[in-house]
């Protein structure tokens, strides 16, 4: 899943693709690099971000979705709002990637049920301006058990809204109401989340816990644009564990790594030309 942030304030590339022509060109570049799915978002969910008006979000994402879906791309809309999800699907999106799992706007589940769109439900506890204050997982089983149970609650709500299990993908929500240690524990415990019976999407690309892992001797986190090797390592490990999808900013690096895995899986294939 290649990320197209049509925003002025996203943590990784805010402002680089904030208008329609640049966002469309970036999406086409990600497709050329091997993206299977383009995730178009008009609201930054970085810690501390403020929400745009609904009209602003619509103006950001709908023209980009129309253009890329018109090219034949499989498109996801990254939104928590039912109104935006409905407009995005009308524009050609076939996936709704809701970081709130339906908690921010429960009517989004009705849109998914009505349209038959694929629905990615992420683990979430609150909006960006307060989510890190909610990063407490002191119960039995820690963060893995809590995320599993809270996602199970969302699955019950999703089913009650008339969405079929075949439409649902779950996301453990790395970095959302979670500290660095929580993220690593979740990655180590993904099998327990997968035991809920749904495909998993994981979004680790460029996030701060990787920056902290790669900090220099003074403790300064590695800059956002210098974390890709660590993310590619995660992509390989996740692919080996059968994860449904990875949400990445640098598609080419992850695709190259996956090609190596695919080639190793067929070591007796005809040799490539010298």
Backbone as CSV, one residue per row, in Angstrom:
resi,resn,N_x,N_y,N_z,CA_x,CA_y,CA_z,C_x,C_y,C_z
1,UNK,0.848,-1.184,0.000,0.000,0.000,0.000,0.889,1.241,0.000
2,UNK,0.867,1.971,-1.123,1.671,3.183,-1.223,0.928,4.392,-0.686
3,UNK,1.602,5.205,0.098,0.989,6.336,0.787,1.046,7.603,-0.064
4,UNK,-0.123,8.233,-0.225,-0.200,9.537,-0.895,-0.870,10.500,0.073
5,UNK,-0.068,11.318,0.750,-0.583,12.288,1.713,-0.868,13.613,1.006
6,UNK,-2.141,13.916,0.825,-2.524,15.184,0.194,-2.784,16.182,1.317
7,UNK,-1.728,16.458,2.066,-1.840,17.263,3.285,-0.648,18.215,3.400
8,UNK,-0.838,19.308,4.149,0.291,20.203,4.388,1.098,19.839,5.626
9,UNK,0.648,18.853,6.426,1.226,18.655,7.752,1.456,17.213,8.160
10,UNK,1.511,16.268,7.224,1.812,14.894,7.606,3.251,14.786,8.103
11,UNK,3.499,13.842,8.998,4.798,13.794,9.670,5.938,13.485,8.714
12,UNK,5.686,12.707,7.660,6.782,12.233,6.827,7.044,13.092,5.603
13,UNK,5.990,13.612,5.001,6.159,14.338,3.736,5.141,15.460,3.592
14,UNK,4.713,16.025,4.709,3.686,17.059,4.687,4.028,18.203,3.749
15,UNK,3.117,18.493,2.828,3.297,19.598,1.898,3.911,19.230,0.572
16,UNK,4.561,18.086,0.475,5.230,17.717,-0.781,4.235,17.381,-1.883
17,UNK,3.071,16.856,-1.479,2.067,16.443,-2.465,0.696,17.034,-2.113
18,UNK,0.707,18.289,-1.674,-0.494,18.901,-1.116,-1.447,19.475,-2.151
19,UNK,-1.119,19.384,-3.442,-2.079,19.799,-4.456,-2.316,18.637,-5.408
20,UNK,-3.398,18.722,-6.149,-3.824,17.589,-6.976,-2.769,17.143,-7.981
21,UNK,-2.178,18.033,-8.771,-1.205,17.560,-9.771,-0.023,16.817,-9.152
22,UNK,0.520,17.341,-8.063,1.675,16.680,-7.448,1.275,15.356,-6.802
23,UNK,0.087,15.315,-6.187,-0.367,14.071,-5.558,-0.612,12.992,-6.608
24,UNK,-1.226,13.374,-7.723,-1.486,12.401,-8.785,-0.170,11.889,-9.369
25,UNK,0.770,12.799,-9.603,2.067,12.390,-10.142,2.780,11.450,-9.174
26,UNK,2.683,11.745,-7.882,3.314,10.872,-6.889,2.658,9.496,-6.888
27,UNK,1.324,9.464,-6.956,0.629,8.189,-7.000,1.039,7.368,-8.204
28,UNK,1.156,8.006,-9.348,1.578,7.291,-10.557,3.001,6.767,-10.403
29,UNK,3.842,7.529,-9.740,5.203,7.063,-9.488,5.228,5.853,-8.575
30,UNK,4.365,5.839,-7.550,4.294,4.683,-6.655,3.799,3.443,-7.398
31,UNK,2.854,3.632,-8.308,2.388,2.505,-9.121,3.522,1.950,-9.978
32,UNK,4.290,2.853,-10.579,5.413,2.421,-11.407,6.455,1.667,-10.580
33,UNK,6.548,2.019,-9.298,7.499,1.347,-8.407,6.985,0.017,-7.885
34,UNK,5.714,-0.310,-8.162,5.204,-1.609,-7.779,4.121,-1.631,-6.718
35,UNK,3.494,-0.488,-6.440,2.407,-0.477,-5.458,1.215,-1.279,-5.981
36,UNK,0.599,-2.044,-5.105,-0.631,-2.763,-5.447,-1.862,-1.908,-5.173
37,UNK,-1.721,-0.981,-4.244,-2.842,-0.209,-3.735,-2.321,1.164,-3.336
38,UNK,-3.065,2.216,-3.676,-2.687,3.577,-3.299,-3.630,4.079,-2.215
39,UNK,-3.068,4.571,-1.116,-3.850,5.054,0.020,-3.826,6.580,0.015
40,UNK,-4.971,7.196,-0.316,-5.048,8.644,-0.482,-5.650,9.252,0.768
41,UNK,-4.894,10.124,1.437,-5.381,10.727,2.676,-5.336,12.234,2.654
42,UNK,-6.358,12.864,3.227,-6.423,14.318,3.281,-6.417,14.872,4.687
43,UNK,-6.135,14.009,5.682,-6.061,14.455,7.074,-4.833,13.850,7.727
44,UNK,-3.972,14.688,8.262,-2.815,14.182,8.988,-3.258,13.612,10.323
45,UNK,-2.728,12.435,10.670,-3.035,11.832,11.962,-1.784,11.724,12.830
46,UNK,-0.772,12.523,12.513,0.419,12.545,13.359,0.039,13.054,14.749
47,UNK,0.786,12.679,15.796,0.471,13.166,17.142,0.413,14.686,17.189
48,UNK,-0.670,15.213,17.744,-0.830,16.654,17.893,-1.483,17.356,16.727
49,UNK,-1.769,16.644,15.647,-2.356,17.281,14.463,-3.780,17.752,14.741
50,UNK,-4.166,18.836,14.082,-5.538,19.326,14.147,-6.295,18.860,12.906
51,UNK,-7.583,18.732,13.041,-8.395,18.178,11.954,-8.769,19.255,10.936
52,UNK,-8.766,18.901,9.644,-9.251,19.838,8.631,-10.773,19.833,8.621
53,UNK,-11.362,20.849,8.008,-12.796,20.842,7.766,-13.134,19.708,6.807
54,UNK,-14.371,19.226,6.869,-14.796,18.177,5.946,-14.615,18.637,4.508
55,UNK,-14.968,19.890,4.231,-14.848,20.411,2.866,-13.403,20.417,2.401
56,UNK,-12.481,20.728,3.316,-11.062,20.712,2.961,-10.605,19.297,2.632
57,UNK,-11.019,18.344,3.444,-10.615,16.952,3.201,-11.160,16.457,1.868
58,UNK,-12.414,16.780,1.587,-13.010,16.384,0.305,-12.260,16.998,-0.866
59,UNK,-11.959,18.284,-0.760,-11.259,18.966,-1.854,-9.873,18.378,-2.093
60,UNK,-9.264,17.865,-1.035,-7.922,17.299,-1.164,-7.940,15.925,-1.837
61,UNK,-8.870,15.061,-1.423,-8.762,13.662,-1.849,-9.576,13.298,-3.090
62,UNK,-10.747,13.892,-3.258,-11.626,13.428,-4.338,-11.003,13.591,-5.723
63,UNK,-10.423,14.744,-6.074,-9.828,14.859,-7.414,-8.669,13.882,-7.647
64,UNK,-7.906,13.618,-6.602,-6.777,12.685,-6.722,-7.285,11.268,-6.938
65,UNK,-8.311,10.883,-6.199,-8.896,9.550,-6.364,-9.484,9.392,-7.756
66,UNK,-10.203,10.399,-8.227,-10.791,10.339,-9.574,-9.715,10.109,-10.627
67,UNK,-8.614,10.826,-10.507,-7.549,10.715,-11.511,-6.873,9.352,-11.458
68,UNK,-6.514,8.898,-10.266,-5.772,7.643,-10.145,-6.665,6.428,-10.403
69,UNK,-7.889,6.464,-9.913,-8.819,5.377,-10.223,-9.121,5.357,-11.720
70,UNK,-9.173,6.547,-12.321,-9.372,6.628,-13.763,-8.239,6.010,-14.545
71,UNK,-7.049,5.985,-13.950,-5.902,5.324,-14.573,-5.969,3.804,-14.429
72,UNK,-6.911,3.324,-13.632,-7.009,1.894,-13.392,-6.395,1.439,-12.089
73,UNK,-5.929,2.380,-11.250,-5.315,2.013,-9.975,-6.368,1.538,-8.984
74,UNK,-5.976,0.628,-8.116,-6.798,0.261,-6.965,-6.516,1.296,-5.881
75,UNK,-7.571,1.963,-5.411,-7.399,3.123,-4.542,-8.117,2.924,-3.217
76,UNK,-7.423,3.312,-2.159,-7.972,3.346,-0.810,-8.081,4.800,-0.371
77,UNK,-9.123,5.127,0.379,-9.208,6.454,0.982,-8.916,6.328,2.470
78,UNK,-7.997,7.123,2.942,-7.599,7.144,4.350,-8.428,8.227,5.039
79,UNK,-9.539,7.828,5.650,-10.437,8.808,6.258,-11.166,8.197,7.438
80,UNK,-11.590,9.063,8.358,-12.426,8.660,9.491,-13.854,9.155,9.328
81,UNK,-14.161,9.791,8.207,-15.451,10.456,8.035,-16.323,9.744,7.007
82,UNK,-17.593,9.511,7.377,-18.520,8.833,6.476,-18.734,9.621,5.198
83,UNK,-18.853,10.934,5.318,-19.103,11.758,4.136,-17.951,11.663,3.148
84,UNK,-16.740,11.663,3.653,-15.572,11.561,2.783,-15.488,10.161,2.179
85,UNK,-15.763,9.146,2.979,-15.725,7.774,2.461,-16.724,7.593,1.321
86,UNK,-17.927,8.116,1.488,-18.952,7.968,0.452,-18.518,8.664,-0.836
87,UNK,-18.000,9.896,-0.704,-17.569,10.638,-1.892,-16.382,9.955,-2.559
88,UNK,-15.487,9.410,-1.750,-14.310,8.736,-2.297,-14.704,7.488,-3.077
89,UNK,-15.638,6.723,-2.551,-16.094,5.521,-3.249,-16.780,5.908,-4.552
90,UNK,-17.569,6.977,-4.516,-18.206,7.458,-5.745,-17.165,7.888,-6.778
91,UNK,-16.001,8.354,-6.293,-14.929,8.801,-7.186,-14.075,7.653,-7.695
92,UNK,-14.261,6.447,-7.140,-13.519,5.298,-7.643,-12.747,4.501,-6.612
93,UNK,-12.718,4.933,-5.356,-12.033,4.156,-4.321,-12.797,2.869,-4.040
94,UNK,-12.066,1.801,-3.735,-12.705,0.523,-3.414,-12.357,0.042,-2.002
95,UNK,-11.515,0.800,-1.308,-11.105,0.462,0.049,-11.256,1.695,0.920
96,UNK,-11.784,1.516,2.132,-11.847,2.579,3.130,-10.887,2.208,4.247
97,UNK,-9.878,3.018,4.450,-8.870,2.797,5.484,-9.166,3.768,6.625
98,UNK,-9.839,3.277,7.650,-10.332,4.118,8.745,-9.474,3.889,9.983
99,UNK,-8.636,4.853,10.304,-7.743,4.674,11.445,-8.496,4.629,12.769
100,UNK,-9.762,5.036,12.784,-10.533,4.996,14.024,-11.357,3.725,14.163
101,UNK,-11.372,2.890,13.138,-12.167,1.662,13.200,-13.649,1.910,13.419
102,UNK,-14.139,3.056,12.983,-15.553,3.374,13.120,-15.914,4.125,14.386
103,UNK,-14.955,4.394,15.237,-15.243,5.103,16.486,-15.422,6.613,16.276
104,UNK,-14.686,7.187,15.356,-14.774,8.630,15.139,-16.090,9.025,14.486
105,UNK,-16.595,8.189,13.596,-17.840,8.459,12.882,-18.499,7.120,12.581
106,UNK,-19.374,6.649,13.478,-19.973,5.319,13.285,-20.727,5.158,11.973
107,UNK,-21.176,6.251,11.369,-21.912,6.146,10.109,-21.036,5.642,8.965
108,UNK,-19.721,5.675,9.153,-18.835,5.170,8.107,-19.070,3.672,7.888
109,UNK,-19.478,2.969,8.922,-19.754,1.539,8.793,-20.969,1.306,7.900
110,UNK,-21.942,2.199,7.962,-23.110,2.089,7.091,-22.704,2.280,5.632
111,UNK,-21.781,3.221,5.388,-21.293,3.449,4.021,-20.620,2.186,3.492
112,UNK,-19.797,1.575,4.324,-19.090,0.357,3.914,-20.083,-0.771,3.641
113,UNK,-21.079,-0.904,4.516,-22.078,-1.964,4.322,-22.861,-1.756,3.032
114,UNK,-23.212,-0.506,2.755,-24.016,-0.196,1.569,-23.233,-0.393,0.273
115,UNK,-21.955,-0.077,0.296,-21.156,-0.069,-0.932,-20.385,-1.354,-1.173
116,UNK,-20.188,-2.146,-0.128,-19.404,-3.370,-0.274,-17.910,-3.147,-0.333
117,UNK,-17.456,-1.944,0.025,-16.027,-1.634,-0.006,-15.256,-2.483,1.003
118,UNK,-14.002,-2.740,0.701,-13.111,-3.329,1.696,-12.905,-2.300,2.804
119,UNK,-12.866,-2.771,4.057,-12.778,-1.854,5.195,-11.602,-2.227,6.088
120,UNK,-10.651,-1.312,6.205,-9.524,-1.500,7.117,-9.865,-0.792,8.424
121,UNK,-9.969,-1.572,9.490,-10.295,-1.037,10.811,-9.053,-1.069,11.680
122,UNK,-8.578,0.101,12.073,-7.364,0.186,12.872,-7.697,0.319,14.350
123,UNK,-6.783,-0.147,15.201,-6.924,0.067,16.642,-6.670,1.535,16.951
124,UNK,-7.585,2.137,17.696,-7.577,3.600,17.913,-8.223,3.901,19.245
125,UNK,-7.703,4.917,19.917,-8.295,5.316,21.199,-8.674,6.790,21.265
126,UNK,-8.293,7.577,20.296,-8.628,8.995,20.337,-7.917,9.759,19.243
127,UNK,-8.383,10.978,19.012,-7.823,11.805,17.947,-6.380,12.219,18.252
128,UNK,-5.705,12.707,17.217,-4.267,12.970,17.279,-3.874,13.952,18.369
129,UNK,-4.777,14.881,18.713,-4.423,15.890,19.703,-4.348,15.343,21.119
130,UNK,-4.817,14.109,21.338,-4.789,13.560,22.695,-4.418,12.076,22.764
131,UNK,-4.164,11.457,21.601,-4.042,10.001,21.605,-2.873,9.492,22.443
132,UNK,-1.768,10.240,22.498,-0.620,9.704,23.230,-0.842,9.725,24.741
133,UNK,-1.820,10.493,25.209,-2.168,10.456,26.627,-2.948,9.191,26.982
134,UNK,-3.367,8.454,25.946,-4.169,7.246,26.142,-3.346,5.973,25.985
135,UNK,-2.020,6.125,25.948,-1.126,4.984,25.709,-0.811,4.243,27.005
136,UNK,-1.845,3.680,27.618,-1.676,2.937,28.863,-2.255,1.542,28.682
137,UNK,-1.424,0.536,28.941,-1.826,-0.864,28.737,-1.333,-1.694,29.919
138,UNK,-1.971,-1.500,31.071,-1.492,-2.107,32.304,-2.224,-3.388,32.683
139,UNK,-3.201,-3.788,31.884,-3.967,-4.986,32.215,-3.212,-6.263,31.896
140,UNK,-3.780,-7.397,32.254,-3.148,-8.690,31.941,-2.916,-8.839,30.439
141,UNK,-1.717,-9.258,30.086,-1.392,-9.426,28.671,-0.894,-8.171,28.003
142,UNK,-0.922,-7.041,28.707,-0.350,-5.804,28.177,-1.004,-5.322,26.900
143,UNK,-0.194,-4.689,26.066,-0.717,-4.024,24.878,-1.296,-5.012,23.876
144,UNK,-0.703,-6.177,23.740,-1.198,-7.137,22.746,-2.605,-7.599,23.101
145,UNK,-2.824,-7.942,24.361,-4.151,-8.391,24.787,-5.174,-7.269,24.662
146,UNK,-4.768,-6.050,25.018,-5.696,-4.918,24.951,-6.086,-4.612,23.514
147,UNK,-5.104,-4.586,22.622,-5.395,-4.296,21.225,-6.269,-5.392,20.626
148,UNK,-5.975,-6.634,20.967,-6.794,-7.732,20.447,-8.242,-7.586,20.901
149,UNK,-8.464,-7.319,22.181,-9.830,-7.222,22.683,-10.553,-6.001,22.115
150,UNK,-9.844,-4.880,22.007,-10.491,-3.677,21.488,-10.793,-3.808,19.997
151,UNK,-9.947,-4.501,19.254,-10.259,-4.776,17.854,-11.429,-5.751,17.752
152,UNK,-11.494,-6.718,18.661,-12.628,-7.649,18.663,-13.934,-6.904,18.908
153,UNK,-13.903,-5.886,19.756,-15.090,-5.060,19.981,-15.485,-4.317,18.708
154,UNK,-14.489,-3.834,17.970,-14.799,-3.155,16.724,-15.382,-4.124,15.703
155,UNK,-14.873,-5.346,15.674,-15.417,-6.351,14.760,-16.893,-6.587,15.059
156,UNK,-17.247,-6.638,16.331,-18.659,-6.836,16.686,-19.512,-5.679,16.174
157,UNK,-19.005,-4.452,16.312,-19.746,-3.291,15.816,-19.838,-3.296,14.295
158,UNK,-18.756,-3.686,13.648,-18.723,-3.742,12.180,-19.742,-4.758,11.670
159,UNK,-19.791,-5.916,12.299,-20.768,-6.931,11.904,-22.195,-6.443,12.140
160,UNK,-22.405,-5.765,13.260,-23.745,-5.269,13.578,-24.234,-4.259,12.559
161,UNK,-23.282,-3.564,11.911,-23.642,-2.570,10.897,-23.957,-3.219,9.549
162,UNK,-23.787,-4.526,9.452,-24.099,-5.220,8.214,-22.929,-5.438,7.290
163,UNK,-21.717,-5.188,7.774,-20.509,-5.418,6.980,-20.117,-6.880,7.112
164,UNK,-19.810,-7.535,6.005,-19.425,-8.947,6.045,-17.972,-9.101,6.456
165,UNK,-17.657,-10.242,7.032,-16.276,-10.515,7.433,-15.329,-10.453,6.243
166,UNK,-15.814,-10.828,5.060,-14.964,-10.850,3.874,-14.486,-9.458,3.472
167,UNK,-15.152,-8.418,3.967,-14.756,-7.046,3.645,-13.687,-6.502,4.582
168,UNK,-13.409,-7.179,5.694,-12.675,-6.567,6.802,-11.196,-6.949,6.822
169,UNK,-10.372,-5.918,7.035,-8.945,-6.054,7.310,-8.684,-5.309,8.618
170,UNK,-7.836,-5.852,9.482,-7.525,-5.201,10.752,-6.104,-4.657,10.752
171,UNK,-5.906,-3.588,11.520,-4.607,-2.921,11.630,-4.345,-2.673,13.113
172,UNK,-3.216,-3.134,13.664,-2.950,-2.954,15.095,-2.666,-1.517,15.502
173,UNK,-2.470,-0.613,14.536,-2.346,0.802,14.864,-1.029,1.205,15.498
174,UNK,0.075,0.805,14.894,1.383,1.195,15.435,1.475,2.713,15.521
175,UNK,1.904,3.204,16.678,2.102,4.641,16.862,0.872,5.414,17.279
176,UNK,-0.294,4.791,17.246,-1.528,5.468,17.627,-1.873,5.093,19.066
177,UNK,-1.722,6.032,19.974,-1.903,5.770,21.404,-0.978,4.645,21.852
178,UNK,0.256,4.698,21.353,1.236,3.670,21.704,2.633,4.276,21.737
179,UNK,3.415,3.873,22.719,4.811,4.248,22.761,5.651,3.266,21.971
180,UNK,6.951,3.544,21.901,7.841,2.701,21.106,7.822,1.250,21.570
181,UNK,7.892,1.022,22.880,7.898,-0.342,23.396,6.600,-1.063,23.047
182,UNK,5.470,-0.333,23.120,4.192,-0.935,22.734,4.232,-1.418,21.281
183,UNK,4.820,-0.606,20.406,4.885,-0.982,18.995,5.683,-2.267,18.797
184,UNK,6.822,-2.353,19.454,7.639,-3.561,19.306,6.925,-4.783,19.873
185,UNK,6.235,-4.614,20.986,5.492,-5.739,21.571,4.375,-6.194,20.635
186,UNK,3.709,-5.236,20.003,2.653,-5.593,19.051,3.217,-6.343,17.847
187,UNK,4.324,-5.871,17.316,4.933,-6.552,16.172,5.326,-7.981,16.545
188,UNK,5.837,-8.157,17.743,6.220,-9.501,18.181,4.998,-10.383,18.420
189,UNK,3.860,-9.760,18.735,2.659,-10.519,19.069,1.583,-10.493,18.004
190,UNK,1.959,-10.232,16.747,0.956,-10.126,15.682,0.156,-11.398,15.484
191,UNK,0.744,-12.548,15.795,0.011,-13.808,15.634,-1.251,-13.812,16.496
192,UNK,-1.183,-13.164,17.651,-2.358,-13.112,18.527,-3.447,-12.215,17.939
193,UNK,-3.043,-11.154,17.229,-4.020,-10.292,16.559,-4.590,-11.030,15.346
194,UNK,-3.736,-11.728,14.614,-4.183,-12.487,13.442,-5.151,-13.592,13.838
195,UNK,-5.065,-14.075,15.087,-5.954,-15.141,15.546,-7.419,-14.704,15.594
196,UNK,-7.679,-13.413,15.469,-9.064,-12.944,15.362,-9.703,-13.412,14.061
197,UNK,-8.857,-13.825,13.096,-9.377,-14.416,11.878,-9.484,-13.487,10.694
198,UNK,-8.801,-12.344,10.741,-8.885,-11.371,9.651,-7.495,-11.067,9.096
199,UNK,-7.420,-10.689,7.822,-6.133,-10.232,7.284,-5.651,-9.005,8.061
200,UNK,-4.327,-8.807,8.078,-3.749,-7.677,8.803,-2.999,-6.742,7.865
201,UNK,-3.190,-5.456,8.096,-2.385,-4.402,7.478,-1.497,-3.806,8.560
202,UNK,-0.223,-3.581,8.249,0.708,-2.989,9.214,1.338,-1.742,8.605
203,UNK,1.306,-0.664,9.358,1.916,0.589,8.911,3.002,1.036,9.858
204,UNK,4.239,0.688,9.538,5.383,1.077,10.373,6.237,2.142,9.708
205,UNK,6.025,2.376,8.434,6.933,3.176,7.618,7.221,4.556,8.210
206,UNK,8.519,4.804,8.432,9.047,6.098,8.865,8.591,6.553,10.253
207,UNK,7.957,5.693,11.011,7.411,6.128,12.286,8.501,6.324,13.332
208,UNK,8.123,7.058,14.390,9.119,7.530,15.351,9.801,6.396,16.104
209,UNK,9.128,5.257,16.288,9.790,4.180,17.028,10.984,3.641,16.250
210,UNK,10.947,3.713,14.918,12.121,3.335,14.132,13.213,4.392,14.279
211,UNK,12.809,5.653,14.307,13.782,6.721,14.514,14.500,6.589,15.838
212,UNK,13.771,6.186,16.867,14.384,6.011,18.186,15.307,4.799,18.200
213,UNK,14.913,3.747,17.522,15.772,2.566,17.424,17.116,2.922,16.802
214,UNK,17.101,3.816,15.835,18.290,4.173,15.069,18.942,5.459,15.563
215,UNK,18.643,5.861,16.782,19.164,7.113,17.326,20.693,7.111,17.364
216,UNK,21.267,8.315,17.282,22.724,8.434,17.336,23.211,8.354,18.785
217,UNK,24.508,8.507,18.968,25.088,8.341,20.298,24.575,9.377,21.288
218,UNK,24.121,10.509,20.790,23.573,11.545,21.664,22.093,11.315,21.955
219,UNK,21.529,10.259,21.384,20.125,9.968,21.613,19.172,10.664,20.668
220,UNK,19.717,11.309,19.635,18.875,12.017,18.668,18.301,11.011,17.668
221,UNK,16.964,10.950,17.550,16.367,9.974,16.628,16.825,10.187,15.192
222,UNK,16.931,9.114,14.453,17.258,9.179,13.024,16.182,9.993,12.301
223,UNK,16.561,10.927,11.414,15.558,11.717,10.686,14.583,10.842,9.905
224,UNK,13.389,11.388,9.704,12.297,10.642,9.071,12.706,10.019,7.738
225,UNK,13.449,10.766,6.934,13.782,10.282,5.591,14.995,9.362,5.564
226,UNK,15.476,8.943,6.746,16.635,8.049,6.809,16.330,6.770,7.592
227,UNK,15.077,6.337,7.566,14.655,5.162,8.318,14.247,3.995,7.418
228,UNK,14.475,4.138,6.110,13.895,3.192,5.169,14.462,1.787,5.287
229,UNK,15.778,1.663,5.545,16.365,0.317,5.639,15.714,-0.478,6.765
230,UNK,15.447,0.177,7.882,14.796,-0.505,8.996,13.381,-0.926,8.611
231,UNK,12.689,-0.076,7.876,11.333,-0.423,7.469,11.327,-1.574,6.470
232,UNK,12.301,-1.609,5.581,12.387,-2.717,4.626,12.623,-4.036,5.369
233,UNK,13.455,-3.990,6.402,13.668,-5.201,7.201,12.345,-5.696,7.782
234,UNK,11.525,-4.770,8.257,10.214,-5.144,8.777,9.324,-5.710,7.678
235,UNK,9.360,-5.099,6.495,8.566,-5.589,5.378,8.880,-7.051,5.090
236,UNK,10.152,-7.386,5.072,10.565,-8.767,4.807,10.028,-9.704,5.890
237,UNK,10.204,-9.319,7.133,9.751,-10.169,8.229,8.232,-10.348,8.214
238,UNK,7.522,-9.268,7.923,6.061,-9.337,7.893,5.581,-10.204,6.735
239,UNK,6.253,-10.079,5.588,5.886,-10.910,4.445,6.088,-12.385,4.763
240,UNK,7.154,-12.703,5.461,7.418,-14.092,5.823,6.361,-14.630,6.786
241,UNK,5.709,-13.730,7.502,4.669,-14.139,8.450,3.278,-14.099,7.829
242,UNK,3.202,-13.792,6.539,1.934,-13.866,5.841,1.009,-12.694,6.038
243,UNK,1.565,-11.528,6.398,0.739,-10.338,6.584,0.089,-9.934,5.259
244,UNK,-1.164,-9.527,5.309,-1.919,-9.144,4.105,-1.296,-7.960,3.387
245,UNK,-0.872,-6.946,4.130,-0.335,-5.756,3.474,0.538,-4.920,4.380
246,UNK,1.422,-4.156,3.754,2.247,-3.178,4.466,2.003,-1.812,3.838
247,UNK,1.859,-0.820,4.686,1.612,0.556,4.243,2.948,1.287,4.269
248,UNK,3.437,1.705,3.092,4.798,2.235,3.001,4.832,3.529,2.194
249,UNK,5.874,4.315,2.444,6.103,5.545,1.685,7.017,5.295,0.493
250,UNK,8.043,4.472,0.688,8.992,4.133,-0.375,8.643,2.742,-0.909
251,UNK,7.811,2.706,-1.934,7.333,1.435,-2.465,8.462,0.634,-3.102
252,UNK,9.332,1.291,-3.842,10.363,0.569,-4.587,11.242,-0.275,-3.668
253,UNK,11.666,0.281,-2.534,12.545,-0.467,-1.633,11.868,-1.718,-1.099
254,UNK,10.606,-1.580,-0.684,9.894,-2.747,-0.169,9.622,-3.762,-1.269
255,UNK,9.258,-3.292,-2.458,9.007,-4.207,-3.571,10.286,-4.961,-3.950
256,UNK,11.424,-4.269,-3.960,12.688,-4.945,-4.258,12.961,-6.067,-3.255
257,UNK,12.714,-5.772,-1.969,12.937,-6.786,-0.943,12.008,-7.980,-1.140
258,UNK,10.761,-7.719,-1.516,9.812,-8.806,-1.738,10.202,-9.647,-2.954
259,UNK,10.785,-9.002,-3.962,11.253,-9.762,-5.124,12.349,-10.751,-4.734
260,UNK,13.209,-10.347,-3.807,14.251,-11.261,-3.322,13.605,-12.470,-2.645
261,UNK,12.599,-12.216,-1.782,11.916,-13.321,-1.122,11.258,-14.251,-2.136
262,UNK,10.596,-13.660,-3.119,9.918,-14.467,-4.139,10.915,-15.320,-4.921
263,UNK,12.064,-14.741,-5.237,13.078,-15.476,-6.001,13.661,-16.615,-5.184
264,UNK,13.895,-16.375,-3.906,14.424,-17.425,-3.036,13.430,-18.567,-2.864
265,UNK,12.141,-18.241,-2.977,11.132,-19.279,-2.858,11.115,-20.202,-4.075
266,UNK,11.761,-19.785,-5.166,11.815,-20.587,-6.394,13.260,-20.643,-6.904
267,UNK,14.149,-21.258,-6.133,15.569,-21.230,-6.459,15.942,-21.974,-7.741
268,UNK,15.046,-22.833,-8.229,15.384,-23.600,-9.430,14.768,-23.006,-10.691
269,UNK,14.223,-21.785,-10.578,13.674,-21.131,-11.766,14.790,-20.864,-12.760
270,UNK,14.443,-20.687,-14.044,15.473,-20.404,-15.032,16.334,-19.207,-14.620
271,UNK,17.621,-19.315,-14.874,18.527,-18.258,-14.473,18.253,-16.962,-15.254
272,UNK,18.399,-15.849,-14.540,18.295,-14.565,-15.208,19.460,-14.408,-16.178
273,UNK,19.240,-13.658,-17.214,20.322,-13.443,-18.166,21.471,-12.704,-17.508
274,UNK,22.672,-12.997,-17.955,23.875,-12.400,-17.350,23.911,-10.902,-17.616
